[in-house]
Amino acid sequence: QNLFCFFFIYFFFFSSRRRHTRYISVTGVQTCALPILSAGATYQYSFADSMNIPSLGSYTLKVWANNANDSLPDNDPTNDTLTKVMCTGMFGNYTIGATGDYATFNAALAALHNCGVAGPVNFTVQAGTYNERLVLDEIIGINATNTVTFDGVDRSLATITYAAGGSAGGVATLAFEGGDYYTFKNFTITNTGSSSAICAWFKDGANYNTIDNCDLKLSTTTTYSYQVIVLFSNSESSLYGYGDNGNYNTFSNSNFTGGYYGARMNGTNYQTYSFGNSFINDKFTEQYYYGIYSYYMNKNTVQLCTFTDFRRSDSYAYMRSE
């Protein structure tokens, strides 16, 4: 692994001074001599050699000044030192759970944010109930090749749950806030909010995400319209948040149980649609009013899905509006 580092080093003096700056890495120390700088001036220096990182993990990069000031040398580097903890991009297989690499989903997401992604990442999740709200936004390095997958192995044994309005704020259990190329498979995903509850929320162009072989559950007695299993909206607190909320997302082989809506999906307007979201081989049951409600959406796929046991006599399996 190579990390290419660029440093912006700021000096503030009452008169012109020169400093010698060094950085230390896992491979040794490099030095550079800076030109004379006036008070408040800045100077950018790029070290010629890259840092050789021998293995995956986190490393502390340290930059300091030696013998600062020509006429009155300052030989104490402790007050002229910058440190930066850096880590290699994540790829490969990891485990989430009590005895895993990360105890919680949010610990794993924090590592992804800190380190970025350098290849496909797969998190195998140990059996258990995880009381967490997951915010899935953009992370450096994620793309069509370098995807991030969370695998619960057995959806009857691995549950992600959240109570809307809980300590983490927000409503949804999974909040896809512009995040792309995430996959969740083999989970039970629930939300226990009493009036507002969302299992999965999509906004800000959350694209190419997949929920596969999951049980998504809300209350089977509610008549509150803000109980939505899957919501595409630019606001978590609005059913009518129009915008480019998500495209080419796939929901497959999953059970949608309860809620007022199985899915409520909003695009931008009749001139600017969202595209390509798919429901394949899903089962919608015990919704109060709508299985799928699609507004300003185009080229969606609903294939091999069933809609049964709705709780209102004039309910709709699929409604498309423009």
C-alpha positions as CSV (number, residue, x, y, z in Angstrom):
1,Q,0.0,0.0,0.0
2,N,1.3,3.5,-0.9
3,L,0.1,6.6,0.7
4,F,1.0,9.8,-1.1
5,C,1.0,12.7,1.4
6,F,0.9,16.4,0.8
7,F,1.4,18.9,3.7
8,F,0.3,22.4,4.0
9,I,2.6,23.8,6.8
10,Y,1.7,27.2,8.2
11,F,4.1,29.5,10.0
12,F,3.3,32.7,12.0
13,F,6.2,34.9,13.0
14,F,7.0,38.4,13.9
15,S,9.8,38.4,11.3
16,S,11.2,36.2,8.6
17,R,12.5,32.8,9.7
18,R,13.6,29.5,8.2
19,R,12.6,26.0,9.4
20,H,13.7,22.5,8.7
21,T,10.8,20.1,8.6
22,R,10.8,16.3,8.8
23,Y,8.3,13.5,8.6
24,I,8.7,10.0,10.0
25,S,7.0,7.0,8.5
26,V,7.1,3.3,8.9
27,T,10.1,3.3,6.5
28,G,12.2,6.1,8.1
29,V,12.7,9.8,8.2
30,Q,12.7,12.3,5.3
31,T,13.8,15.9,5.6
32,C,13.3,19.1,3.7
33,A,14.6,22.7,4.1
34,L,12.0,25.4,3.7
35,P,12.7,28.8,2.2
36,I,12.7,31.9,4.3
37,L,9.0,32.8,5.1
38,S,7.6,36.1,6.1
39,A,5.1,36.3,9.0
40,G,1.8,34.6,8.2
41,A,3.1,33.1,4.9
42,T,2.4,29.6,3.8
43,Y,4.4,27.0,1.9
44,Q,3.5,23.7,0.4
45,Y,6.0,20.9,0.1
46,S,5.5,17.4,-1.4
47,F,8.0,14.8,-0.3
48,A,9.5,13.0,-3.3
49,D,9.3,9.4,-1.8
50,S,6.0,7.6,-1.2
51,M,5.4,5.9,2.1
52,N,5.6,2.1,2.0
53,I,2.9,0.6,4.2
54,P,3.8,-3.1,4.8
55,S,0.4,-4.2,5.9
56,L,-3.2,-3.1,6.3
57,G,-4.1,-1.1,9.4
58,S,-3.8,2.4,10.9
59,Y,-0.6,4.4,11.1
60,T,0.3,7.7,12.7
61,L,2.1,10.1,10.5
62,K,4.1,12.8,12.2
63,V,5.6,16.0,10.9
64,W,7.8,18.3,12.9
65,A,10.2,21.2,12.7
66,N,13.9,21.1,13.8
67,N,15.9,24.1,14.8
68,A,13.2,26.6,13.9
69,N,14.3,30.2,13.5
70,D,17.8,31.1,12.2
71,S,18.9,33.5,14.9
72,L,17.2,31.9,17.9
73,P,17.0,28.1,17.2
74,D,14.0,26.4,18.8
75,N,15.2,22.9,19.6
76,D,11.9,21.8,21.1
77,P,10.0,19.9,18.4
78,T,7.0,19.1,20.7
79,N,5.5,22.6,20.1
80,D,6.1,22.3,16.3
81,T,4.6,18.9,15.6
82,L,1.6,17.8,13.6
83,T,0.3,14.3,13.7
84,K,-2.3,12.5,11.5
85,V,-3.7,9.0,12.0
86,M,-4.0,7.4,8.6
87,C,-5.3,4.0,7.5
88,T,-5.2,1.9,4.4
89,G,-8.3,1.5,2.3
90,M,-10.5,-1.4,3.4
91,F,-11.1,-4.5,1.3
92,G,-11.8,-8.1,1.9
93,N,-13.8,-9.9,4.6
94,Y,-14.7,-8.7,8.1
95,T,-17.1,-9.7,10.8
96,I,-19.6,-7.7,12.9
97,G,-20.7,-9.0,16.2
98,A,-19.7,-9.6,19.8
99,T,-16.6,-11.5,18.8
100,G,-16.1,-9.9,15.4
101,D,-13.8,-7.3,14.0
102,Y,-16.4,-4.7,14.9
103,A,-18.9,-5.0,17.7
104,T,-21.6,-2.9,15.9
105,F,-22.6,-1.8,12.4
106,N,-21.8,1.8,13.3
107,A,-18.3,0.8,14.3
108,A,-17.8,-0.8,10.9
109,L,-19.3,2.3,9.2
110,A,-16.9,4.5,11.1
111,A,-14.0,2.5,9.9
112,L,-15.2,2.8,6.3
113,H,-15.5,6.5,6.7
114,N,-12.0,6.8,8.2
115,C,-10.2,4.6,5.8
116,G,-12.2,4.5,2.6
117,V,-12.6,1.5,0.3
118,A,-9.8,0.0,-1.8
119,G,-11.7,-3.1,-3.1
120,P,-14.9,-5.1,-2.5
121,V,-15.8,-5.2,1.2
122,N,-17.9,-8.0,2.8
123,F,-19.1,-7.8,6.4
124,T,-20.5,-11.1,7.8
125,V,-22.8,-10.4,10.7
126,Q,-23.0,-12.7,13.7
127,A,-26.4,-13.8,14.9
128,G,-28.1,-11.2,17.3
129,T,-30.3,-8.2,17.5
130,Y,-28.6,-4.9,16.6
131,N,-30.4,-1.8,18.0
132,E,-28.9,0.8,15.7
133,R,-29.8,3.4,13.1
134,L,-27.4,3.1,10.1
135,V,-26.6,6.2,8.0
136,L,-25.3,5.0,4.6
137,D,-23.8,7.9,2.8
138,E,-21.0,8.4,0.3
139,I,-17.6,6.9,1.2
140,I,-14.4,7.3,-0.7
141,G,-13.6,4.4,-3.0
142,I,-17.1,2.8,-3.2
143,N,-18.1,2.2,-6.8
144,A,-19.6,-0.5,-9.0
145,T,-16.6,-2.7,-8.5
146,N,-15.7,-1.8,-4.9
147,T,-19.1,-2.5,-3.3
148,V,-19.9,-2.9,0.4
149,T,-22.0,-5.9,1.5
150,F,-23.6,-6.7,4.9
151,D,-24.6,-10.3,5.1
152,G,-26.7,-11.6,8.1
153,V,-26.4,-15.2,6.8
154,D,-29.8,-16.2,8.2
155,R,-32.5,-13.6,8.3
156,S,-34.3,-15.3,11.2
157,L,-31.2,-14.9,13.4
158,A,-29.8,-11.4,12.5
159,T,-32.0,-8.4,13.2
160,I,-31.4,-4.7,12.7
161,T,-34.0,-2.6,14.6
162,Y,-34.5,1.0,15.6
163,A,-37.3,3.0,17.3
164,A,-38.1,6.1,15.4
165,G,-37.1,9.2,17.4
166,G,-34.6,7.2,19.5
167,S,-31.2,8.4,20.8
168,A,-29.6,8.4,17.4
169,G,-32.3,10.9,16.1
170,G,-34.2,10.5,12.9
171,V,-36.8,8.0,11.9
172,A,-35.4,5.3,9.6
173,T,-33.5,2.2,10.6
174,L,-31.5,2.3,7.4
175,A,-30.9,5.8,6.1
176,F,-29.5,5.8,2.5
177,E,-28.4,9.4,2.5
178,G,-26.8,9.5,-1.0
179,G,-25.0,6.2,-0.4
180,D,-24.4,4.0,-3.4
181,Y,-23.5,0.3,-4.0
182,Y,-24.5,-1.0,-0.5
183,T,-26.1,-4.4,-0.2
184,F,-28.0,-5.8,2.8
185,K,-28.9,-9.5,2.6
186,N,-30.3,-12.1,4.9
187,F,-31.6,-9.8,7.7
188,T,-34.8,-9.0,9.5
189,I,-35.1,-5.1,9.4
190,T,-37.7,-3.5,11.7
191,N,-38.7,-0.2,13.1
192,T,-40.7,0.1,16.3
193,G,-41.8,3.7,16.1
194,S,-45.4,4.1,17.3
195,S,-46.6,6.8,14.8
196,S,-43.7,7.4,12.4
197,A,-41.6,4.4,11.3
198,I,-39.4,3.6,8.3
199,C,-37.3,0.6,7.6
200,A,-35.3,2.0,4.7
201,W,-35.2,5.6,3.5
202,F,-33.5,6.9,0.3
203,K,-32.5,10.4,-0.6
204,D,-29.9,12.5,-2.4
205,G,-29.5,10.2,-5.3
206,A,-28.9,7.0,-3.4
207,N,-28.3,4.6,-6.3
208,Y,-27.5,1.0,-7.1
209,N,-28.3,-0.3,-3.6
210,T,-29.7,-3.8,-2.9
211,I,-31.9,-5.3,-0.2
212,D,-32.1,-9.0,-0.8
213,N,-33.7,-11.9,1.1
214,C,-34.8,-9.8,4.0
215,D,-37.9,-9.5,6.2
216,L,-38.9,-5.8,6.5
217,K,-41.4,-5.3,9.2
218,L,-43.6,-2.6,10.6
219,S,-46.7,-2.6,12.7
220,T,-49.6,-4.8,11.3
221,T,-52.2,-2.8,13.2
222,T,-51.2,0.8,12.4
223,T,-53.3,3.2,10.4
224,Y,-50.7,6.0,10.5
225,S,-49.7,7.1,7.0
226,Y,-46.1,7.8,8.2
227,Q,-45.5,4.1,8.7
228,V,-43.6,3.3,5.5
229,I,-41.4,0.3,5.0
230,V,-39.4,1.8,2.1
231,L,-39.5,5.6,1.5
232,F,-38.0,7.6,-1.3
233,S,-38.2,11.3,-0.1
234,N,-35.9,14.3,0.2
235,S,-37.1,14.6,3.9
236,E,-37.4,11.8,6.4
237,S,-40.4,13.5,7.9
238,S,-42.3,14.0,4.7
239,L,-44.2,11.6,2.5
240,Y,-44.0,14.2,-0.3
241,G,-40.3,15.0,-0.5
242,Y,-39.9,15.2,-4.3
243,G,-36.4,15.0,-5.8
244,D,-33.7,12.7,-7.2
245,N,-34.0,10.4,-4.2
246,G,-32.8,7.1,-5.7
247,N,-32.2,5.2,-8.9
248,Y,-31.5,1.6,-9.9
249,N,-32.1,0.2,-6.4
250,T,-33.2,-3.4,-6.1
251,F,-35.5,-5.1,-3.6
252,S,-35.5,-8.8,-4.1
253,N,-36.7,-12.0,-2.5
254,S,-38.0,-10.1,0.5
255,N,-41.1,-9.9,2.7
256,F,-42.7,-6.5,3.2
257,T,-45.0,-6.8,6.2
258,G,-47.2,-4.2,7.8
259,G,-47.1,-0.4,7.7
260,Y,-49.4,2.0,5.8
261,Y,-47.3,1.8,2.7
262,G,-45.1,-1.1,1.6
263,A,-43.1,1.4,-0.4
264,R,-43.7,5.1,-1.1
265,M,-41.4,6.4,-3.9
266,N,-41.0,10.0,-5.0
267,G,-39.1,11.3,-8.0
268,T,-38.7,15.0,-8.9
269,N,-41.5,16.0,-11.2
270,Y,-43.2,15.0,-14.4
271,Q,-40.2,16.3,-16.4
272,T,-37.5,14.8,-14.2
273,Y,-38.1,11.2,-13.3
274,S,-36.2,8.8,-11.1
275,F,-35.4,5.6,-12.9
276,G,-34.9,1.9,-12.7
277,N,-35.9,0.8,-9.2
278,S,-36.9,-2.8,-9.0
279,F,-39.0,-5.1,-6.9
280,I,-38.4,-8.7,-7.8
281,N,-40.0,-11.8,-6.2
282,D,-41.1,-9.8,-3.1
283,K,-44.2,-10.5,-0.9
284,F,-46.3,-7.6,0.3
285,T,-48.7,-8.4,3.1
286,E,-50.8,-6.7,5.7
287,Q,-50.2,-3.1,4.5
288,Y,-53.1,-0.8,5.5
289,Y,-53.5,1.1,2.2
290,Y,-50.8,0.7,-0.5
291,G,-48.4,-2.0,-1.5
292,I,-46.3,0.3,-3.7
293,Y,-47.0,4.0,-4.4
294,S,-44.9,5.4,-7.2
295,Y,-44.8,9.1,-8.0
296,Y,-42.6,10.6,-10.8
297,M,-40.9,7.3,-11.3
298,N,-40.1,5.8,-14.6
299,K,-38.9,2.4,-15.8
300,N,-39.5,0.7,-12.5
301,T,-39.8,-3.1,-12.4
302,V,-42.4,-5.0,-10.4
303,Q,-41.9,-8.6,-11.2
304,L,-43.1,-11.8,-9.6
305,C,-44.4,-10.0,-6.6
306,T,-47.5,-10.9,-4.6
307,F,-49.8,-8.5,-2.6
308,T,-52.1,-10.1,-0.1
309,D,-54.1,-9.5,3.1
310,F,-54.4,-5.7,3.0
311,R,-56.2,-4.2,5.9
312,R,-58.4,-1.7,4.1
313,S,-61.2,-2.7,1.7
314,D,-60.3,-0.1,-0.9
315,S,-56.5,-0.6,-0.8
316,Y,-54.1,-0.6,-3.8
317,A,-51.4,-3.2,-4.6
318,Y,-49.6,-0.8,-7.0
319,M,-50.4,2.9,-7.6
320,R,-48.4,5.0,-10.2
321,S,-49.0,8.7,-10.4
322,E,-47.5,11.5,-12.5
